[in-house]
Amino acid sequence: MNLPNKLTVSRFALTALFLGVMFSPMPHRETVALGIFAAGGITDFLDGTIARRRGLITTFGILMDPLADKIMVCSAFIAFVEFRWMPAWMVVLVVARELSITGLRLLAASRNVVLGAERYGKHKTISQIVAILAILVFASHQEWGSAGRAIFGWQIGGAAWIWWFAELAKWVAILLTAYSGWVYLWKNRMLYLKDM
């Protein structure tokens, strides 16, 4: 297994660790979870970059990299519903989009067609990771003492600016999730329309 694929697989382990920390009673769990999720986001950037630069693009990577992203992101968003950091309808939209695209990829694979990630899909993933990191920063910055409160706690309209940023990031992620899903399904519509 080459390095990019190892990084992709590591994202599954990081996701499990992230969830374990999020639902544990350990002190400063939000800060620890933030570090773990940030590490997962870094592996997402590195695996694709290394694969392209070194010519290590494989069918495994093409299929598993987006799947690892989806599992990592959906796991975080679902956990956020439990903590009331995100409304359930947003998470349902994200999960429905990801399941639809995964189903389309499976259909394509059954016809010996490999569907890789699209540009809009990459932007969507980046926006989702930014939103998750912003939510975790908002949830954990109080744990960082006076420095955390000074940097992330100053107020705009009665709320910390990081709260406003996290809210904006959530909406950007949701809009890009819906739009990128629609584009992907429309662009590859002949895969599922030809047998109807």
N, CA, C and O of each residue as an XYZ file, in Angstrom:
784
protein
N       0.853     -1.185      0.000
C       0.000      0.000      0.000
C       0.891      1.238      0.000
O       1.787      1.362      0.835
N       0.644      2.156     -0.939
C       1.486      3.346     -1.025
C       1.105      4.379      0.041
O       0.092      4.240      0.727
N       1.940      5.416      0.164
C       1.753      6.412      1.226
C       0.413      7.135      1.142
O      -0.261      7.252      2.165
N      -0.011      7.627     -0.030
C      -1.320      8.292     -0.073
C      -2.464      7.399      0.400
O      -3.369      7.860      1.096
N      -2.420      6.126      0.024
C      -3.484      5.212      0.457
C      -3.415      4.940      1.957
O      -4.449      4.769      2.602
N      -2.210      4.897      2.513
C      -2.071      4.745      3.972
C      -2.673      5.956      4.691
O      -3.324      5.814      5.725
N      -2.445      7.152      4.126
C      -3.023      8.360      4.724
C      -4.541      8.329      4.649
O      -5.228      8.740      5.584
N      -5.057      7.837      3.529
C      -6.509      7.709      3.383
C      -7.074      6.763      4.433
O      -8.064      7.080      5.093
N      -6.444      5.599      4.587
C      -6.910      4.618      5.572
C      -6.794      5.177      6.988
O      -7.632      4.890      7.843
N      -5.750      5.978      7.236
C      -5.582      6.548      8.587
C      -6.763      7.434      8.970
O      -7.052      7.606     10.154
N      -7.446      7.997      7.971
C      -8.586      8.857      8.255
C      -9.738      8.078      8.895
O     -10.493      8.632      9.694
N      -9.872      6.811      8.547
C     -10.893      5.977      9.201
C     -10.572      5.822     10.690
O     -11.455      5.936     11.541
N      -9.293      5.559     10.991
C      -8.883      5.404     12.388
C      -9.037      6.719     13.149
O      -9.474      6.721     14.300
N      -8.680      7.832     12.515
C      -8.815      9.136     13.165
C     -10.274      9.468     13.436
O     -10.596     10.084     14.452
N     -11.157      9.062     12.528
C     -12.591      9.292     12.727
C     -13.096      8.535     13.950
O     -13.841      9.080     14.764
N     -12.686      7.278     14.073
C     -13.099      6.488     15.240
C     -12.556      7.114     16.523
O     -13.266      7.187     17.526
N     -11.319      7.560     16.497
C     -10.715      8.191     17.668
C     -11.435      9.497     18.007
O     -11.690      9.791     19.175
N     -11.755     10.270     16.979
C     -12.489     11.531     17.163
C     -13.815     11.285     17.880
O     -14.146     11.982     18.839
N     -14.567     10.297     17.413
C     -15.865      9.999     18.021
C     -15.700      9.498     19.453
O     -16.480      9.849     20.338
N     -14.672      8.671     19.671
C     -14.419      8.184     21.018
C     -14.153      9.315     21.994
O     -14.633      9.298     23.127
N     -13.386     10.294     21.546
C     -13.073     11.446     22.396
C     -14.311     12.313     22.601
O     -14.586     12.746     23.720
N     -15.060     12.569     21.527
C     -16.229     13.444     21.619
C     -17.256     12.938     22.631
O     -17.898     13.731     23.320
N     -17.408     11.627     22.717
C     -18.430     11.073     23.606
C     -17.844     10.532     24.907
O     -18.506      9.792     25.635
N     -16.607     10.904     25.190
C     -15.977     10.485     26.444
C     -16.166     11.578     27.498
O     -16.466     12.723     27.159
N     -15.993     11.227     28.770
C     -16.099     12.241     29.822
C     -14.770     12.943     30.111
O     -14.660     13.668     31.100
N     -13.770     12.739     29.269
C     -12.445     13.292     29.534
C     -12.469     14.824     29.552
O     -13.270     15.440     28.848
N     -11.606     15.430     30.345
C     -11.543     16.898     30.363
C     -10.982     17.421     29.039
O     -10.158     16.770     28.398
N     -11.440     18.596     28.650
C     -10.976     19.256     27.423
C     -11.190     18.391     26.171
O     -10.384     18.412     25.241
N     -12.277     17.643     26.172
C     -12.507     16.739     25.045
C     -12.690     17.493     23.732
O     -12.274     17.005     22.681
N     -13.310     18.682     23.775
C     -13.507     19.437     22.535
C     -12.169     19.868     21.941
O     -12.002     19.854     20.721
N     -11.222     20.246     22.783
C      -9.907     20.646     22.299
C      -9.166     19.455     21.701
O      -8.546     19.571     20.645
N      -9.231     18.315     22.378
C      -8.583     17.103     21.861
C      -9.235     16.683     20.546
O      -8.544     16.326     19.591
N     -10.571     16.727     20.499
C     -11.289     16.373     19.275
C     -10.916     17.316     18.135
O     -10.788     16.889     16.988
N     -10.743     18.593     18.451
C     -10.316     19.565     17.442
C      -8.974     19.168     16.844
O      -8.797     19.202     15.626
N      -8.028     18.791     17.702
C      -6.712     18.370     17.210
C      -6.792     17.133     16.339
O      -6.119     17.048     15.312
N      -7.615     16.167     16.742
C      -7.751     14.931     15.966
C      -8.387     15.214     14.614
O      -7.933     14.707     13.588
N      -9.451     16.034     14.617
C     -10.119     16.327     13.348
C      -9.199     17.130     12.427
O      -9.187     16.909     11.216
N      -8.430     18.059     12.996
C      -7.473     18.822     12.190
C      -6.454     17.885     11.541
O      -6.082     18.071     10.382
N      -6.005     16.878     12.293
C      -5.073     15.892     11.732
C      -5.715     15.143     10.569
O      -5.061     14.882      9.559
N      -6.996     14.798     10.709
C      -7.712     14.144      9.614
C      -7.809     15.032      8.388
O      -7.649     14.565      7.261
N      -8.075     16.324      8.610
C      -8.133     17.264      7.491
C      -6.797     17.389      6.785
O      -6.747     17.524      5.563
N      -5.713     17.344      7.550
C      -4.373     17.428      6.959
C      -4.084     16.194      6.105
O      -3.501     16.305      5.027
N      -4.498     15.001      6.594
C      -4.274     13.789      5.785
C      -5.063     13.858      4.482
O      -4.617     13.348      3.455
N      -6.240     14.491      4.526
C      -7.039     14.644      3.307
C      -6.292     15.481      2.276
O      -6.296     15.169      1.086
N      -5.656     16.539      2.745
C      -4.872     17.378      1.829
C      -3.638     16.632      1.324
O      -3.319     16.684      0.136
N      -2.951     15.942      2.226
C      -1.678     15.315      1.866
C      -1.836     14.124      0.930
O      -1.034     13.952      0.012
N      -2.863     13.295      1.147
C      -2.943     12.092      0.326
C      -3.126     12.420     -1.152
O      -2.485     11.815     -2.012
N      -3.996     13.373     -1.441
C      -4.195     13.753     -2.848
C      -2.986     14.455     -3.430
O      -2.610     14.194     -4.572
N      -2.371     15.342     -2.663
C      -1.200     16.079     -3.143
C      -0.048     15.133     -3.445
O       0.575     15.229     -4.502
N       0.236     14.222     -2.526
C       1.341     13.277     -2.728
C       1.047     12.350     -3.902
O       1.932     12.070     -4.711
N      -0.193     11.874     -3.998
C      -0.557     10.960     -5.090
C      -0.347     11.616     -6.448
O       0.165     10.982     -7.371
N      -0.743     12.892     -6.579
C      -0.586     13.576     -7.862
C       0.874     13.868     -8.174
O       1.319     13.675     -9.305
N       1.620     14.331     -7.180
C       3.027     14.696     -7.414
C       3.902     13.495     -7.726
O       4.823     13.590     -8.537
N       3.625     12.374     -7.093
C       4.461     11.184     -7.272
C       3.888     10.177     -8.262
O       4.453      9.103     -8.468
N       2.766     10.533     -8.869
C       2.141      9.623     -9.819
C       1.650      8.341     -9.170
O       1.775      7.265     -9.754
N       1.094      8.442     -7.967
C       0.648      7.274     -7.201
C      -0.873      7.172     -7.150
O      -1.434      6.640     -6.192
N      -1.532      7.680     -8.179
C      -2.996      7.622     -8.219
C      -3.431      6.191     -8.530
O      -3.012      5.609     -9.530
N      -4.271      5.635     -7.666
C      -4.749      4.262     -7.826
C      -6.277      4.237     -7.788
O      -6.919      5.182     -7.330
N      -6.838      3.140     -8.277
C      -8.294      2.975     -8.207
C      -8.749      2.964     -6.754
O      -9.790      3.531     -6.421
N      -7.967      2.318     -5.888
C      -8.278      2.311     -4.459
C      -8.376      3.737     -3.931
O      -9.333      4.079     -3.236
N      -7.398      4.562     -4.256
C      -7.388      5.946     -3.790
C      -8.545      6.753     -4.343
O      -9.160      7.544     -3.627
N      -8.842      6.549     -5.624
C      -9.933      7.290     -6.264
C     -11.261      6.990     -5.567
O     -12.091      7.882     -5.396
N     -11.460      5.734     -5.167
C     -12.710      5.345     -4.537
C     -12.720      5.591     -3.027
O     -13.722      6.046     -2.475
N     -11.611      5.291     -2.368
C     -11.593      5.330     -0.907
C     -11.342      6.724     -0.332
O     -11.803      7.017      0.771
N     -10.629      7.583     -1.045
C     -10.377      8.934     -0.530
C     -11.690      9.686     -0.311
O     -11.903     10.219      0.778
N     -12.579      9.749     -1.309
C     -13.863     10.428     -1.050
C     -14.690      9.733      0.028
O     -15.387     10.401      0.792
N     -14.624      8.391      0.104
C     -15.386      7.669      1.125
C     -14.876      8.015      2.524
O     -15.664      8.229      3.444
N     -13.553      8.068      2.675
C     -12.973      8.432      3.972
C     -13.393      9.844      4.366
O     -13.690     10.105      5.532
N     -13.415     10.751      3.395
C     -13.881     12.122      3.655
C     -15.318     12.127      4.141
O     -15.650     12.782      5.129
N     -16.169     11.389      3.436
C     -17.593     11.369      3.763
C     -17.825     10.825      5.178
O     -18.609     11.384      5.945
N     -17.139      9.739      5.510
C     -17.323      9.134      6.827
C     -16.831     10.085      7.916
O     -17.484     10.238      8.948
N     -15.691     10.719      7.692
C     -15.148     11.642      8.680
C     -16.081     12.834      8.898
O     -16.386     13.193     10.036
N     -16.524     13.434      7.817
C     -17.374     14.623      7.902
C     -18.750     14.283      8.466
O     -19.239     14.972      9.361
N     -19.375     13.232      7.954
C     -20.710     12.861      8.439
C     -20.678     12.478      9.912
O     -21.602     12.804     10.657
N     -19.624     11.789     10.341
C     -19.502     11.415     11.751
C     -19.465     12.649     12.637
O     -20.125     12.697     13.675
N     -18.684     13.654     12.220
C     -18.590     14.884     13.010
C     -19.937     15.598     13.058
O     -20.381     16.006     14.131
N     -20.589     15.751     11.913
C     -21.870     16.455     11.882
C     -22.934     15.735     12.713
O     -23.717     16.378     13.412
N     -22.964     14.404     12.637
C     -23.939     13.648     13.425
C     -23.668     13.833     14.915
O     -24.596     13.987     15.709
N     -22.399     13.816     15.286
C     -22.044     14.065     16.695
C     -22.504     15.455     17.123
O     -22.947     15.642     18.256
N     -22.399     16.428     16.223
C     -22.791     17.801     16.549
C     -24.289     17.919     16.825
O     -24.710     18.758     17.621
N     -25.093     17.082     16.168
C     -26.538     17.085     16.449
C     -26.775     16.663     17.889
O     -27.609     17.247     18.581
N     -26.048     15.654     18.342
C     -26.179     15.170     19.715
C     -25.891     16.276     20.729
O     -26.526     16.343     21.781
N     -24.920     17.151     20.401
C     -24.551     18.235     21.313
C     -25.332     19.529     21.038
O     -25.096     20.556     21.675
N     -26.263     19.462     20.082
C     -27.088     20.617     19.697
C     -26.247     21.764     19.136
O     -26.572     22.938     19.316
N     -25.172     21.404     18.459
C     -24.324     22.405     17.809
C     -24.733     22.617     16.355
O     -24.257     23.538     15.691
N     -25.618     21.754     15.874
C     -26.030     21.835     14.474
C     -27.430     21.259     14.361
O     -27.723     20.241     14.988
N     -28.315     21.892     13.567
C     -29.669     21.341     13.424
C     -29.662     20.035     12.623
O     -28.862     19.855     11.705
N     -30.559     19.146     12.989
C     -30.600     17.818     12.365
C     -30.865     17.897     10.863
O     -30.328     17.089     10.105
N     -31.690     18.861     10.414
C     -32.037     18.898      8.991
C     -30.796     19.160      8.129
O     -30.695     18.649      7.013
N     -29.863     19.949      8.644
C     -28.626     20.192      7.891
C     -27.835     18.895      7.727
O     -27.296     18.608      6.658
N     -27.781     18.128      8.801
C     -27.018     16.880      8.772
C     -27.705     15.855      7.873
O     -27.037     15.104      7.162
N     -29.025     15.824      7.904
C     -29.757     14.923      7.002
C     -29.437     15.258      5.555
O     -29.237     14.354      4.743
N     -29.387     16.540      5.220
C     -29.055     16.951      3.857
C     -27.652     16.487      3.475
O     -27.440     15.972      2.378
N     -26.690     16.674      4.391
C     -25.307     16.258      4.123
C     -25.235     14.750      3.916
O     -24.633     14.285      2.948
N     -25.844     13.987      4.815
C     -25.784     12.528      4.725
C     -26.501     12.033      3.463
O     -26.010     11.126      2.791
N     -27.657     12.621      3.140
C     -28.394     12.222      1.938
C     -27.568     12.482      0.685
O     -27.541     11.655     -0.226
N     -26.901     13.619      0.638
C     -26.054     13.938     -0.513
C     -24.926     12.926     -0.644
O     -24.651     12.430     -1.736
N     -24.276     12.623      0.471
C     -23.129     11.728      0.426
C     -23.550     10.305      0.061
O     -22.847      9.629     -0.691
N     -24.687      9.844      0.582
C     -25.179      8.518      0.221
C     -25.566      8.452     -1.256
O     -25.331      7.443     -1.920
N     -26.158      9.525     -1.763
C     -26.544      9.560     -3.186
C     -25.328      9.447     -4.088
O     -25.332      8.696     -5.064
N     -24.282     10.204     -3.752
C     -23.080     10.181     -4.592
C     -22.370      8.840     -4.466
O     -21.851      8.321     -5.454
N     -22.340      8.273     -3.265
C     -21.730      6.952     -3.098
C     -22.501      5.903     -3.890
O     -21.902      5.031     -4.520
N     -23.827      5.986     -3.859
C     -24.648      5.069     -4.652
C     -24.377      5.208     -6.143
O     -24.314      4.214     -6.867
N     -24.217      6.445     -6.595
C     -23.908      6.682     -8.007
C     -22.554      6.087     -8.370
O     -22.395      5.501     -9.441
N     -21.576      6.238     -7.476
C     -20.249      5.666     -7.742
C     -20.298      4.141     -7.795
O     -19.611      3.525     -8.610
N     -21.105      3.535     -6.932
C     -21.252      2.075     -6.963
C     -21.916      1.626     -8.257
O     -21.516      0.625     -8.852
N     -22.925      2.363     -8.688
C     -23.579      2.062     -9.965
C     -22.583      2.173    -11.106
O     -22.543      1.316    -11.988
N     -21.776      3.234    -11.089
C     -20.763      3.413    -12.134
C     -19.750      2.280    -12.102
O     -19.369      1.763    -13.152
N     -19.312      1.888    -10.915
C     -18.324      0.811    -10.791
C     -18.877     -0.504    -11.339
O     -18.133     -1.299    -11.913
N     -20.184     -0.735    -11.163
C     -20.791     -1.961    -11.684
C     -20.772     -1.987    -13.205
O     -20.930     -3.040    -13.823
N     -20.579     -0.825    -13.794
C     -20.491     -0.714    -15.257
C     -19.063     -0.422    -15.709
O     -18.832      0.044    -16.825
N     -18.106     -0.708    -14.819
C     -16.676     -0.520    -15.101
C     -16.320      0.925    -15.415
O     -15.440      1.199    -16.231
N     -17.011      1.838    -14.760
C     -16.712      3.266    -14.879
C     -16.295      3.753    -13.502
O     -16.992      3.516    -12.515
N     -15.154      4.437    -13.435
C     -14.681      4.991    -12.163
C     -14.964      6.487    -12.158
O     -14.463      7.224    -13.008
N     -15.762      6.929    -11.204
C     -16.072      8.349    -11.064
C     -15.194      8.933     -9.954
O     -15.332      8.572     -8.785
N     -14.313      9.817    -10.327
C     -13.458     10.478     -9.336
C     -14.146     11.691     -8.752
O     -15.284     12.012     -9.094
N     -13.429     12.358     -7.863
C     -13.963     13.572     -7.237
C     -13.993     14.711     -8.248
O     -13.100     14.835     -9.087
N     -15.010     15.526     -8.162
C     -15.143     16.707     -9.007
C     -14.625     17.937     -8.273
O     -14.449     17.920     -7.055
N     -14.383     19.005     -9.032
C     -13.887     20.247     -8.437
C     -14.860     20.782     -7.388
O     -14.441     21.186     -6.304
N     -16.154     20.787     -7.705
C     -17.144     21.269     -6.744
C     -17.169     20.389     -5.497
O     -17.372     20.877     -4.385
N     -16.960     19.088     -5.692
C     -16.925     18.179     -4.560
C     -15.765     18.482     -3.629
O     -15.908     18.402     -2.409
N     -14.610     18.831     -4.199
C     -13.458     19.194     -3.371
C     -13.733     20.482     -2.597
O     -13.399     20.583     -1.416
N     -14.342     21.465     -3.261
C     -14.695     22.713     -2.566
C     -15.689     22.431     -1.436
O     -15.606     23.012     -0.354
N     -16.622     21.531     -1.713
C     -17.603     21.154     -0.702
C     -16.922     20.542      0.515
O     -17.230     20.897      1.653
N     -15.992     19.618      0.266
C     -15.291     18.962      1.366
C     -14.487     19.969      2.183
O     -14.491     19.916      3.413
N     -13.805     20.877      1.510
C     -13.030     21.907      2.217
C     -13.958     22.756      3.073
O     -13.643     23.050      4.226
N     -15.115     23.158      2.511
C     -16.048     24.003      3.270
C     -16.592     23.252      4.481
O     -16.791     23.848      5.540
N     -16.836     21.949      4.334
C     -17.334     21.158      5.454
C     -16.284     21.046      6.554
O     -16.601     21.165      7.738
N     -15.035     20.816      6.161
C     -13.953     20.698      7.146
C     -13.763     22.027      7.873
O     -13.575     22.046      9.089
N     -13.810     23.140      7.135
C     -13.692     24.461      7.763
C     -14.830     24.676      8.758
O     -14.600     25.166      9.864
N     -16.051     24.314      8.374
C     -17.200     24.483      9.273
C     -17.032     23.654     10.540
O     -17.291     24.143     11.639
N     -16.604     22.417     10.397
C     -16.423     21.547     11.561
C     -15.332     22.097     12.473
O     -15.498     22.129     13.692
N     -14.225     22.527     11.892
C     -13.145     23.098     12.700
C     -13.611     24.361     13.425
O     -13.280     24.567     14.593
N     -14.380     25.207     12.731
C     -14.877     26.440     13.355
C     -15.817     26.122     14.518
O     -15.746     26.763     15.566
N     -16.688     25.144     14.338
C     -17.605     24.748     15.415
C     -16.820     24.219     16.614
O     -17.143     24.527     17.761
N     -15.787     23.422     16.339
C     -14.975     22.877     17.429
C     -14.158     23.970     18.123
O     -13.970     23.926     19.338
N     -13.676     24.944     17.358
C     -12.964     26.067     17.982
C     -13.916     26.834     18.895
O     -13.559     27.181     20.021
N     -15.132     27.099     18.404
C     -16.108     27.798     19.238
C     -16.409     27.002     20.511
O     -16.507     27.577     21.595
N     -16.554     25.683     20.379
C     -16.897     24.834     21.521
C     -15.755     24.730     22.530
O     -15.991     24.504     23.717
N     -14.512     24.896     22.056
C     -13.372     24.625     22.930
C     -12.570     25.852     23.348
O     -11.743     25.746     24.254
N     -12.781     27.012     22.726
C     -11.866     28.136     22.978
C     -11.884     28.619     24.425
O     -10.911     29.211     24.893
N     -12.982     28.369     25.137
C     -13.030     28.750     26.551
C     -12.050     27.929     27.391
O     -11.607     28.363     28.454
N     -11.718     26.727     26.888
C     -10.785     25.859     27.606
C      -9.337     26.340     27.505
O      -8.467     25.849     28.224
N      -9.083     27.282     26.629
C      -7.711     27.694     26.354
C      -7.254     28.860     27.223
O      -6.196     29.443     26.985
N      -8.051     29.196     28.225
C      -7.677     30.258     29.151
C      -7.862     31.634     28.555
O      -8.650     31.821     27.628
N      -7.136     32.595     29.090
C      -7.311     33.986     28.678
C      -6.917     34.210     27.223
O      -7.504     35.054     26.546
N      -5.932     33.465     26.736
C      -5.505     33.621     25.337
C      -6.635     33.227     24.384
O      -6.897     33.918     23.399
N      -7.299     32.110     24.688
C      -8.409     31.662     23.845
C      -9.556     32.642     23.855
O     -10.161     32.920     22.819
N      -9.858     33.169     25.044
C     -10.950     34.139     25.138
C     -10.585     35.453     24.449
O     -11.441     36.108     23.854
N      -9.316     35.831     24.532
C      -8.887     37.087     23.900
C      -8.922     36.991     22.379
O      -9.316     37.942     21.703
N      -8.513     35.852     21.844
C      -8.434     35.704     20.386
C      -9.799     35.406     19.775
O     -10.176     35.998     18.764
N     -10.539     34.485     20.393
C     -11.782     34.012     19.782
C     -13.046     34.506     20.465
O     -14.146     34.271     19.966
N     -12.910     35.180     21.591
C     -14.084     35.521     22.361
C     -14.606     36.931     22.205
O     -15.665     37.247     22.747
N     -13.891     37.811     21.470
C     -14.415     39.179     21.400
C     -15.747     39.201     20.663
O     -16.002     38.427     19.740
N     -16.575     40.121     21.115
C     -17.999     40.080     20.786
C     -18.367     40.898     19.547
O     -17.819     41.967     19.279
N     -19.322     40.336     18.810
C     -19.995     41.059     17.725
C     -21.482     40.810     17.930
O     -21.942     39.670     17.868
N     -22.226     41.874     18.174
C     -23.669     41.720     18.359
C     -24.040     40.801     19.508
O     -25.047     40.095     19.436
N     -23.246     40.800     20.563
C     -23.566     40.008     21.742
C     -23.090     38.574     21.707
O     -23.361     37.822     22.643
N     -22.379     38.159     20.646
C     -21.857     36.789     20.566
C     -20.404     36.841     20.115
O     -19.988     37.773     19.428
N     -19.636     35.823     20.511
C     -18.234     35.753     20.112
C     -18.137     35.691     18.590
O     -18.959     35.054     17.931
N     -17.121     36.360     18.038
C     -17.003     36.393     16.571
C     -16.840     34.996     15.986
O     -17.263     34.745     14.858
N     -16.227     34.079     16.745
C     -16.043     32.726     16.219
C     -17.389     32.021     16.074
O     -17.535     31.137     15.230
N     -18.387     32.407     16.899
C     -19.731     31.852     16.733
C     -20.308     32.289     15.389
O     -20.869     31.480     14.649
N     -20.163     33.589     15.081
C     -20.650     34.102     13.800
C     -19.938     33.409     12.641
O     -20.563     33.032     11.649
N     -18.630     33.247     12.781
C     -17.868     32.592     11.716
C     -18.330     31.142     11.538
O     -18.497     30.673     10.413
N     -18.535     30.441     12.650
C     -18.989     29.055     12.576
C     -20.365     28.958     11.915
O     -20.612     28.053     11.119
N     -21.267     29.899     12.250
C     -22.592     29.900     11.624
C     -22.490     30.128     10.117
O     -23.135     29.433      9.332
N     -21.677     31.102      9.721
C     -21.489     31.371      8.293
C     -20.882     30.154      7.599
O     -21.318     29.767      6.515
N     -19.880     29.557      8.225
C     -19.211     28.388      7.635
C     -20.191     27.231      7.472
O     -20.127     26.503      6.481
N     -21.103     27.053      8.439
C     -22.120     26.000      8.328
C     -22.984     26.203      7.093
O     -23.226     25.267      6.331
N     -23.448     27.441      6.902
C     -24.337     27.720      5.776
C     -23.619     27.595      4.444
O     -24.190     27.089      3.478
N     -22.381     28.045      4.381
C     -21.601     27.880      3.145
C     -21.438     26.400      2.831
O     -21.599     25.978      1.686
N     -21.115     25.614      3.859
C     -20.934     24.176      3.659
C     -22.222     23.516      3.183
O     -22.193     22.673      2.286
N     -23.344     23.892      3.774
C     -24.622     23.287      3.389
C     -24.984     23.652      1.952
O     -25.424     22.798      1.183
N     -24.798     24.912      1.594
C     -25.118     25.338      0.225
C     -24.219     24.643     -0.796
O     -24.699     24.191     -1.836
N     -22.919     24.554     -0.507
C     -22.001     23.869     -1.425
C     -22.290     22.373     -1.482
O     -22.145     21.748     -2.533
N     -22.698     21.801     -0.351
C     -23.054     20.381     -0.330
C     -24.227     20.112     -1.264
O     -24.181     19.190     -2.078
N     -25.270     20.913     -1.144
C     -26.455     20.725     -1.991
C     -26.124     20.979     -3.459
O     -26.508     20.194     -4.326
N     -25.417     22.067     -3.741
C     -25.115     22.423     -5.128
C     -24.197     21.395     -5.780
O     -24.447     20.960     -6.904
N     -23.137     21.006     -5.078
C     -22.186     20.060     -5.674
C     -22.847     18.704     -5.916
O     -22.547     18.029     -6.901
N     -23.747     18.311     -5.012
C     -24.467     17.060     -5.219
C     -25.350     17.113     -6.445
O     -25.394     16.170     -7.234
N     -26.052     18.221     -6.599
C     -26.915     18.380     -7.778
C     -26.091     18.360     -9.057
O     -26.480     17.697    -10.018
N     -24.972     19.060     -9.099
C     -24.105     19.097    -10.287
C     -23.607     17.699    -10.621
O     -23.632     17.291    -11.782
N     -23.152     16.959     -9.607
C     -22.602     15.615     -9.828
C     -23.670     14.665    -10.359
O     -23.422     13.906    -11.296
N     -24.856     14.709     -9.758
C     -25.934     13.835    -10.208
C     -26.397     14.201    -11.618
O     -26.704     13.318    -12.420
N     -26.449     15.496    -11.920
C     -26.875     15.936    -13.244
C     -25.843     15.578    -14.307
O     -26.196     15.105    -15.388
N     -24.587     15.800    -14.003
C     -23.521     15.528    -14.974
C     -23.458     14.045    -15.330
O     -23.141     13.692    -16.466
N     -23.755     13.186    -14.377
C     -23.662     11.738    -14.601
C     -25.038     11.085    -14.694
O     -25.186      9.899    -14.401
N     -26.037     11.854    -15.100
C     -27.418     11.373    -15.075
C     -27.645     10.179    -16.001
O     -28.541      9.374    -15.746
N     -26.853     10.044    -17.076
C     -27.073      8.932    -17.993
C     -26.795      7.580    -17.332
O     -27.285      6.546    -17.785
N     -26.010      7.599    -16.263
C     -25.734      6.350    -15.552
C     -26.984      5.774    -14.917
O     -27.157      4.556    -14.888
N     -27.862      6.635    -14.403
C     -29.055      6.131    -13.718
C     -30.342      6.316    -14.515
O     -31.381      5.766    -14.149
N     -30.284      7.092    -15.608
C     -31.495      7.288    -16.410
C     -31.628      6.272    -17.535
O     -32.737      6.018    -18.005
N     -30.520      5.688    -17.974
C     -30.548      4.841    -19.172
C     -31.389      3.575    -18.980
O     -31.904      3.031    -19.957
N     -31.536      3.096    -17.741
C     -32.300      1.871    -17.512
C     -33.726      2.138    -17.023
O     -34.451      1.196    -16.702
N     -34.130      3.389    -16.963
C     -35.462      3.704    -16.450
C     -36.526      3.473    -17.528
O     -37.713      3.685    -17.280
